[in-house]
Amino acid sequence: MKGKTYHKANPSSKPNSKNNPKPKRPAPDRVASRDSAEELRAGDRIVVTIKRLGINGEGVGYYRRKAVFINGALPGEVIKAEVTKVEPRYIGAEIKHIEKRSAYRVDAPCPVFSICGGCQIQHLSYEGQMAAKEDIVREAFSRYAGLENVRMKPMLGMDHPWGYRNKAQLQLGMGPDGIIAGLYAADSHQLVDITGCPIQHPKVNEAVDQARKVLQRLQIPVYKEKSNQGLVRTIVVRFGFQSEELQITFVTSSDKLPKQEQLIKELRLAIPGLTSIAMNINPKNTSLVFGNRTVSLWGEDSIQESLGDLEFTLSPRAFFQLNPLQTVKLYEMVRAAAGLTGKETVVDAYCGTGTIGLWLAPYAREVRGIESIPEAVEDAKANALRNGRSNTAFYEGYAEELLPRWVKNGFSPDVIIADPPRTGLDSRFIEAVLRTKPKRFVYVSCNPSTLAKDCKDLLDGGYSLEWVQPVDMFPQTSHVEAVTLLVRKE
């Protein structure tokens, strides 16, 4: 079966030396009896009731009031677990037996679910996933913002929570039967074949598999990191849900591609609808996937895609949302939170390639985007020109620096939108927002913990939290996005 990996059994521990006796561990099926959590040791067996999912998809329960994290455990389950680590603030453990099973537990459809690491909660029904993700958001606001009854709207989920990803970025390696394309298992360098991944769009899966077979037939060598030999490191496939165009990019260690013409010919024959073939050169031994130079091998330099009435040109390295169907729902919630009437000025901080600002532009008087990455700013400008959004402008820089400068020059935004990375808002940006005092602040977050922490600072600075809207952008994973509306108090 593809995706199968093999694990060495742990060698049995050596008998205790008479001269150096070790504390006896409980018999394998005996539950530890400890007066406090601090007395637990690795190997102890404990019984834990799982209260909720953690932000990484692990089950969270408590032993003697100390948090216990158990991968694979689900809310409501009673787990007999073996302690694997005891840290000052938490206990790590693994499932040995499920004493009480969740009604929402299901068999994961993916054969490599337990080792791939790309998904964390396929073993939880979709109804259970949405409820658990709502709880993750509630718990974050309770813990970090002191809000026990946050005003939260029901989760925006998907009717069909599979096959939603429009892009695959997979490492190549050698398996027992030839070239495999996959992801590295968590905390390891074991490449796991994810052929037929159920959360990738079927067209993406098909293109990856056919490209892998062509590379195999032509005996084009894949890169081996340890020996720094070989050529093709990564295959990147993107499918346009609206345009139905297909883009393949090979990331290589050299610009010398053997059998290039034959490779192009066979890919075109094997993959219907192929629009673009490119090669990105990354000669460095680095964890970064892309290098600085991309060469078009055949077809168009980019593919076309759309969100609502917005059209985008996507080069191989261009950023675009991975789940277009849910992105439209997310952006509509941002528009609802912004409360635009056509008279407002809007700042789109952390704007990236400008998608949120462009989405809002028809409903606002003026939109200004701020982004620190020069290439993204250029993409945003090009996207604005392509879509006729003449009331938008995009600036390279940092919001914490540009906002005060604009305010000093007489520009005072009515609405500020922020969609930061997982680390959350820069503290200087929060200070700039509190000085700027927009009527509405709309926070788009992919990390409930940093969202709640940042909201606490904004609440302390004179804002009230109107509502939170969780959005399930990545079903089968523990990730949850949220749109939060904060309004300036009079």
C-alpha positions as CSV (number, residue, x, y, z in Angstrom):
1,M,0.0,0.0,0.0
2,K,1.3,3.4,-0.9
3,G,2.1,5.6,2.1
4,K,3.1,2.7,4.2
5,T,6.1,3.3,6.5
6,Y,7.9,1.1,8.8
7,H,9.0,1.8,12.4
8,K,11.6,0.0,14.4
9,A,10.3,-1.5,17.6
10,N,11.7,0.1,20.8
11,P,14.3,-2.2,22.3
12,S,13.3,-3.5,25.7
13,S,14.9,-1.8,28.6
14,K,17.8,-3.4,30.4
15,P,17.3,-5.0,33.8
16,N,18.0,-2.7,36.8
17,S,21.5,-3.0,38.2
18,K,21.6,-4.2,41.8
19,N,24.1,-1.4,42.5
20,N,22.0,1.3,40.9
21,P,18.3,0.4,41.5
22,K,15.7,2.5,39.8
23,P,12.2,3.3,41.1
24,K,9.8,0.6,40.1
25,R,7.2,1.5,37.6
26,P,3.5,0.4,37.8
27,A,2.6,-2.8,36.1
28,P,1.5,-2.1,32.5
29,D,-2.2,-2.1,33.2
30,R,-2.1,-0.6,36.7
31,V,-3.2,3.0,37.0
32,A,-0.7,5.2,38.9
33,S,-1.7,6.5,42.3
34,R,0.0,9.8,42.9
35,D,-0.8,12.5,45.4
36,S,0.2,15.2,43.0
37,A,0.9,15.6,39.3
38,E,4.5,16.5,40.0
39,E,5.1,13.0,41.3
40,L,4.2,11.4,37.9
41,R,7.0,9.8,35.9
42,A,7.3,8.6,32.3
43,G,5.8,5.2,32.0
44,D,3.1,5.8,34.6
45,R,-0.5,4.9,33.6
46,I,-3.2,7.5,34.3
47,V,-6.9,7.8,33.5
48,V,-7.9,11.2,31.9
49,T,-11.3,12.6,30.9
50,I,-10.7,14.8,27.7
51,K,-12.3,18.2,28.0
52,R,-11.5,19.8,24.7
53,L,-9.2,19.9,21.7
54,G,-5.9,21.8,21.9
55,I,-4.9,24.3,19.2
56,N,-2.8,21.5,17.6
57,G,-5.6,19.0,17.6
58,E,-4.5,17.1,20.7
59,G,-7.0,16.0,23.4
60,V,-6.7,18.1,26.6
61,G,-7.6,16.8,30.0
62,Y,-6.4,17.2,33.5
63,Y,-4.6,15.1,36.1
64,R,-4.5,16.6,39.6
65,R,-5.4,20.0,38.0
66,K,-2.4,19.8,35.6
67,A,-3.1,19.8,31.9
68,V,-2.5,16.5,30.0
69,F,-2.0,16.5,26.2
70,I,-2.9,13.3,24.4
71,N,-2.6,13.1,20.6
72,G,-5.6,11.3,19.0
73,A,-7.9,11.7,22.1
74,L,-11.3,13.4,21.5
75,P,-13.5,15.6,23.7
76,G,-15.7,13.6,26.0
77,E,-13.5,10.5,25.9
78,V,-12.1,8.7,29.0
79,I,-8.6,7.6,28.2
80,K,-6.2,5.2,29.9
81,A,-2.9,6.8,28.9
82,E,0.8,6.3,29.5
83,V,2.8,9.3,30.5
84,T,5.6,10.2,28.1
85,K,6.8,13.4,29.6
86,V,6.3,15.6,32.7
87,E,7.0,19.2,32.2
88,P,6.5,22.1,34.7
89,R,3.3,23.3,33.1
90,Y,1.9,20.1,31.4
91,I,2.0,16.4,31.0
92,G,2.4,14.5,27.7
93,A,0.8,11.1,27.3
94,E,-0.2,8.6,24.7
95,I,-3.4,6.5,24.4
96,K,-3.2,2.9,25.6
97,H,-7.0,2.3,25.8
98,I,-10.2,4.2,25.2
99,E,-12.3,3.6,28.2
100,K,-15.2,5.7,26.9
101,R,-15.4,6.5,23.2
102,S,-16.7,9.8,21.8
103,A,-19.9,9.5,19.8
104,Y,-18.2,11.7,17.1
105,R,-15.2,9.3,16.7
106,V,-15.0,7.9,13.1
107,D,-12.5,5.9,11.1
108,A,-10.1,8.2,9.2
109,P,-10.5,7.6,5.5
110,C,-6.8,8.4,4.7
111,P,-4.4,5.4,5.1
112,V,-1.5,7.6,6.3
113,F,-3.6,9.8,8.6
114,S,-1.8,8.7,11.7
115,I,1.8,9.4,10.3
116,C,1.5,12.1,7.7
117,G,0.8,15.0,10.0
118,G,-0.9,17.1,7.4
119,C,-4.3,16.5,9.0
120,Q,-4.9,16.2,12.8
121,I,-8.6,15.4,13.2
122,Q,-9.8,13.1,10.4
123,H,-10.9,10.7,13.1
124,L,-13.5,13.3,14.3
125,S,-16.8,13.6,12.4
126,Y,-17.3,16.9,10.7
127,E,-20.1,17.9,13.1
128,G,-17.7,17.2,15.9
129,Q,-14.9,19.1,14.2
130,M,-16.9,22.3,14.0
131,A,-18.1,22.1,17.6
132,A,-14.5,21.4,18.8
133,K,-13.1,24.4,16.8
134,E,-15.8,26.7,18.3
135,D,-14.6,25.5,21.7
136,I,-11.0,26.3,20.8
137,V,-11.9,29.9,20.0
138,R,-14.0,30.2,23.2
139,E,-11.3,28.7,25.3
140,A,-8.7,31.2,23.9
141,F,-10.9,34.2,24.7
142,S,-11.6,32.9,28.2
143,R,-8.0,32.1,28.9
144,Y,-6.2,35.1,27.3
145,A,-8.9,37.9,27.3
146,G,-10.9,37.0,30.4
147,L,-14.1,36.8,28.4
148,E,-16.3,33.9,29.5
149,N,-19.3,34.6,27.3
150,V,-17.8,36.0,24.1
151,R,-20.4,36.8,21.5
152,M,-19.7,34.1,18.9
153,K,-21.6,33.3,15.7
154,P,-22.0,29.6,14.6
155,M,-19.0,28.2,12.7
156,L,-19.1,28.7,8.9
157,G,-18.3,25.2,7.6
158,M,-18.3,23.4,4.3
159,D,-21.0,21.3,2.7
160,H,-18.4,18.9,1.4
161,P,-15.2,19.2,3.6
162,W,-13.0,17.2,1.3
163,G,-11.0,17.9,-1.9
164,Y,-10.8,21.7,-1.1
165,R,-7.1,22.5,-1.4
166,N,-6.2,24.0,-4.8
167,K,-2.4,23.6,-4.3
168,A,0.0,20.8,-3.4
169,Q,3.6,21.5,-2.5
170,L,5.2,18.1,-2.1
171,Q,8.8,16.9,-1.5
172,L,10.2,14.2,-3.8
173,G,12.2,11.2,-2.6
174,M,12.9,7.5,-3.3
175,G,10.7,4.7,-1.9
176,P,10.8,0.9,-2.4
177,D,9.0,1.2,-5.7
178,G,10.6,4.4,-7.1
179,I,9.8,8.1,-6.8
180,I,7.3,9.2,-4.1
181,A,5.8,12.6,-3.5
182,G,4.7,13.5,0.0
183,L,5.3,15.3,3.3
184,Y,7.7,14.7,6.1
185,A,6.1,13.0,9.1
186,A,6.0,15.2,12.2
187,D,9.3,15.6,14.0
188,S,11.2,13.4,11.6
189,H,12.8,13.3,8.1
190,Q,10.6,10.3,7.1
191,L,9.0,11.2,3.8
192,V,5.4,9.9,3.7
193,D,3.8,9.2,0.3
194,I,0.4,11.0,0.2
195,T,-0.8,9.8,-3.2
196,G,-4.5,10.5,-3.4
197,C,-4.7,12.9,-0.5
198,P,-8.4,13.3,0.3
199,I,-8.2,17.0,1.1
200,Q,-6.5,17.9,-2.2
201,H,-8.6,18.6,-5.2
202,P,-8.7,15.4,-7.4
203,K,-7.2,17.3,-10.3
204,V,-4.2,18.2,-8.1
205,N,-3.8,14.6,-7.0
206,E,-4.0,13.4,-10.6
207,A,-1.4,15.9,-11.8
208,V,1.0,15.1,-9.0
209,D,0.8,11.3,-9.6
210,Q,1.2,11.6,-13.4
211,A,4.2,14.0,-13.1
212,R,5.8,11.6,-10.6
213,K,5.3,8.7,-13.1
214,V,6.8,10.8,-16.0
215,L,9.9,11.6,-13.9
216,Q,10.2,7.9,-13.0
217,R,10.0,6.8,-16.7
218,L,12.5,9.3,-17.9
219,Q,14.8,8.5,-14.9
220,I,15.2,12.2,-14.0
221,P,17.0,12.1,-10.6
222,V,15.3,13.4,-7.5
223,Y,17.4,15.5,-5.0
224,K,19.0,13.7,-2.0
225,E,19.6,16.2,0.8
226,K,22.1,14.1,2.7
227,S,24.5,13.7,-0.3
228,N,23.5,17.0,-1.9
229,Q,23.0,15.1,-5.2
230,G,20.2,14.8,-7.6
231,L,18.0,17.4,-9.3
232,V,14.2,17.7,-8.6
233,R,13.5,18.6,-5.0
234,T,9.8,19.5,-4.9
235,I,6.8,19.4,-7.2
236,V,4.2,22.2,-6.9
237,V,0.8,21.8,-8.5
238,R,-1.9,24.5,-8.5
239,F,-5.5,24.1,-10.0
240,G,-7.8,27.0,-10.7
241,F,-11.2,26.2,-9.4
242,Q,-12.9,28.8,-11.6
243,S,-10.5,28.8,-14.6
244,E,-9.8,25.0,-14.5
245,E,-6.2,25.8,-15.5
246,L,-3.4,23.7,-14.2
247,Q,0.1,24.8,-13.3
248,I,3.1,22.5,-12.5
249,T,6.4,23.8,-11.1
250,F,9.4,21.7,-10.5
251,V,11.8,23.1,-7.8
252,T,15.3,22.0,-8.8
253,S,18.9,22.2,-7.5
254,S,20.2,23.2,-10.9
255,D,19.1,25.0,-14.1
256,K,20.2,22.0,-16.2
257,L,17.1,19.9,-16.8
258,P,17.9,16.7,-18.7
259,K,15.4,15.4,-21.3
260,Q,13.5,18.7,-21.0
261,E,11.7,18.5,-24.3
262,Q,10.7,14.9,-23.7
263,L,9.5,15.7,-20.2
264,I,7.3,18.5,-21.5
265,K,5.8,16.3,-24.2
266,E,5.0,13.5,-21.8
267,L,3.5,15.8,-19.2
268,R,1.2,17.3,-21.8
269,L,0.1,13.9,-23.0
270,A,-0.4,12.6,-19.5
271,I,-2.2,15.6,-17.9
272,P,-5.3,17.0,-19.6
273,G,-5.8,20.7,-19.1
274,L,-2.2,21.4,-18.3
275,T,-1.7,25.2,-18.9
276,S,1.8,26.0,-17.5
277,I,5.0,24.1,-16.8
278,A,7.8,26.0,-14.9
279,M,11.1,25.3,-13.2
280,N,12.2,27.2,-10.1
281,I,15.9,26.9,-9.3
282,N,17.0,26.6,-5.6
283,P,20.6,25.4,-5.4
284,K,21.0,26.1,-1.7
285,N,20.7,23.4,1.0
286,T,17.9,25.2,2.9
287,S,14.5,24.6,4.3
288,L,13.1,27.3,2.0
289,V,11.2,25.6,-0.9
290,F,11.7,28.3,-3.6
291,G,14.8,29.9,-5.0
292,N,14.9,33.4,-6.5
293,R,14.7,32.4,-10.2
294,T,11.8,30.8,-12.0
295,V,11.9,29.8,-15.7
296,S,8.9,29.0,-17.8
297,L,9.4,25.7,-19.7
298,W,6.1,25.6,-21.6
299,G,2.8,27.3,-21.9
300,E,1.7,30.4,-20.0
301,D,3.8,32.1,-17.5
302,S,0.9,32.0,-15.0
303,I,-2.7,30.8,-14.6
304,Q,-5.9,32.7,-14.1
305,E,-8.2,32.4,-11.1
306,S,-11.1,34.4,-9.6
307,L,-12.8,35.1,-6.3
308,G,-16.2,36.5,-6.8
309,D,-15.8,39.2,-9.4
310,L,-12.1,39.6,-8.7
311,E,-9.6,38.1,-11.2
312,F,-6.1,37.1,-10.4
313,T,-3.0,36.1,-12.4
314,L,-1.0,33.5,-10.4
315,S,2.7,33.0,-11.2
316,P,4.3,29.9,-9.7
317,R,5.4,31.7,-6.5
318,A,2.4,34.0,-6.1
319,F,0.3,33.6,-2.9
320,F,-3.3,32.7,-3.2
321,Q,-5.8,31.3,-0.7
322,L,-5.8,27.5,-0.5
323,N,-9.5,27.1,-0.1
324,P,-11.3,29.5,-2.5
325,L,-14.8,28.4,-1.5
326,Q,-14.3,29.3,2.2
327,T,-12.3,32.4,1.3
328,V,-15.4,34.0,-0.2
329,K,-17.3,33.3,3.0
330,L,-14.4,34.7,5.0
331,Y,-14.2,37.9,3.0
332,E,-18.0,38.4,3.1
333,M,-17.8,38.3,6.9
334,V,-15.0,40.9,6.8
335,R,-17.2,43.1,4.6
336,A,-20.1,42.7,7.1
337,A,-17.9,43.6,10.0
338,A,-16.5,46.7,8.2
339,G,-20.1,48.0,7.9
340,L,-19.3,50.0,4.7
341,T,-21.7,52.4,3.2
342,G,-19.4,53.8,0.4
343,K,-18.2,56.8,2.4
344,E,-15.5,55.2,4.6
345,T,-11.8,55.2,4.3
346,V,-10.2,51.8,5.0
347,V,-6.7,50.6,5.8
348,D,-5.9,47.0,5.0
349,A,-2.9,46.3,7.2
350,Y,-0.8,43.1,6.5
351,C,-2.5,43.2,3.1
352,G,-0.3,40.7,1.3
353,T,-1.3,40.6,-2.3
354,G,-4.3,42.9,-1.6
355,T,-7.2,40.5,-1.8
356,I,-9.2,41.7,1.2
357,G,-8.7,45.4,0.3
358,L,-9.7,44.7,-3.3
359,W,-12.8,42.8,-2.1
360,L,-13.9,45.8,0.0
361,A,-13.0,48.5,-2.5
362,P,-16.4,48.7,-4.3
363,Y,-18.1,49.4,-0.9
364,A,-15.6,52.1,0.4
365,R,-14.5,55.6,-0.6
366,E,-10.8,54.7,-0.3
367,V,-8.7,51.7,0.6
368,R,-5.0,51.8,1.5
369,G,-3.1,48.6,1.9
370,I,0.2,48.2,3.8
371,E,2.6,45.3,3.3
372,S,6.3,44.8,4.2
373,I,7.1,42.3,1.4
374,P,7.9,44.3,-1.8
375,E,6.9,41.5,-4.2
376,A,3.5,41.2,-2.6
377,V,2.9,45.0,-2.9
378,E,3.7,44.8,-6.6
379,D,1.2,41.9,-7.0
380,A,-1.4,43.9,-5.1
381,K,-0.9,46.9,-7.4
382,A,-1.2,44.6,-10.5
383,N,-4.3,43.0,-9.1
384,A,-5.9,46.4,-8.5
385,L,-5.1,47.5,-12.0
386,R,-6.4,44.3,-13.5
387,N,-9.7,44.6,-11.6
388,G,-10.3,48.3,-12.1
389,R,-10.1,49.1,-8.4
390,S,-9.1,52.7,-8.9
391,N,-9.9,53.7,-5.3
392,T,-7.1,51.5,-3.9
393,A,-3.4,52.2,-3.2
394,F,-0.8,49.8,-1.8
395,Y,2.3,50.8,0.1
396,E,5.4,49.0,1.1
397,G,6.3,49.4,4.8
398,Y,5.0,48.7,8.3
399,A,1.6,49.8,9.5
400,E,3.0,50.9,12.9
401,E,5.2,53.4,11.0
402,L,2.9,54.5,8.2
403,L,-0.4,54.9,10.2
404,P,0.9,57.6,12.5
405,R,2.5,59.4,9.5
406,W,-0.8,59.4,7.6
407,V,-2.8,60.6,10.6
408,K,-0.3,63.4,11.1
409,N,-0.9,64.4,7.5
410,G,-4.7,64.4,7.9
411,F,-5.7,60.9,6.9
412,S,-7.8,59.2,9.6
413,P,-9.2,55.8,8.6
414,D,-12.8,54.9,9.6
415,V,-12.0,51.1,9.5
416,I,-8.8,49.2,9.9
417,I,-8.5,45.5,8.8
418,A,-5.7,43.3,10.0
419,D,-4.9,39.8,8.8
420,P,-1.5,39.0,10.5
421,P,0.6,35.8,10.6
422,R,0.1,33.3,13.4
423,T,2.3,35.3,15.7
424,G,-0.4,38.0,15.8
425,L,-0.2,41.8,15.8
426,D,3.0,43.7,16.4
427,S,2.7,45.5,19.8
428,R,3.7,48.7,18.0
429,F,0.9,48.2,15.5
430,I,-1.6,47.9,18.4
431,E,-0.3,51.1,19.9
432,A,-0.7,52.8,16.5
433,V,-4.3,51.6,16.2
434,L,-5.1,52.9,19.7
435,R,-3.6,56.3,18.8
436,T,-5.4,56.4,15.4
437,K,-8.7,55.5,16.9
438,P,-10.7,54.0,14.0
439,K,-14.4,53.5,14.6
440,R,-14.1,49.8,13.6
441,F,-11.2,47.4,13.8
442,V,-11.7,44.1,12.0
443,Y,-9.2,41.3,13.0
444,V,-8.8,38.3,10.7
445,S,-6.9,35.6,12.6
446,C,-5.6,32.1,11.9
447,N,-4.5,31.6,15.6
448,P,-7.2,32.0,18.3
449,S,-4.5,32.3,21.1
450,T,-2.8,35.4,19.6
451,L,-6.2,36.7,18.5
452,A,-7.5,36.7,22.1
453,K,-4.3,38.2,23.5
454,D,-4.3,41.0,21.0
455,C,-8.0,41.7,21.6
456,K,-7.3,42.0,25.3
457,D,-5.0,44.9,24.6
458,L,-7.5,46.5,22.3
459,L,-10.3,46.1,24.8
460,D,-8.1,47.7,27.5
461,G,-7.4,50.5,25.0
462,G,-11.0,51.6,24.6
463,Y,-12.7,49.0,22.2
464,S,-15.6,46.7,22.8
465,L,-15.8,43.2,21.2
466,E,-19.0,43.0,19.2
467,W,-18.8,39.5,17.8
468,V,-16.5,36.7,16.6
469,Q,-17.2,34.6,13.5
470,P,-15.2,31.3,13.3
471,V,-14.6,30.0,9.7
472,D,-13.5,26.5,8.9
473,M,-10.9,27.2,6.2
474,F,-9.1,23.8,6.6
475,P,-11.4,20.9,7.4
476,Q,-9.8,17.8,8.8
477,T,-7.1,19.9,10.4
478,S,-7.1,21.7,13.8
479,H,-6.7,25.1,12.2
480,V,-9.5,27.6,12.6
481,E,-9.8,31.1,11.3
482,A,-11.9,33.8,12.9
483,V,-13.2,37.3,11.9
484,T,-13.6,39.6,15.0
485,L,-15.3,42.9,15.1
486,L,-14.1,45.5,17.6
487,V,-15.9,48.9,17.9
488,R,-14.5,52.0,19.4
489,K,-16.4,53.0,22.6
490,E,-17.9,56.5,22.5
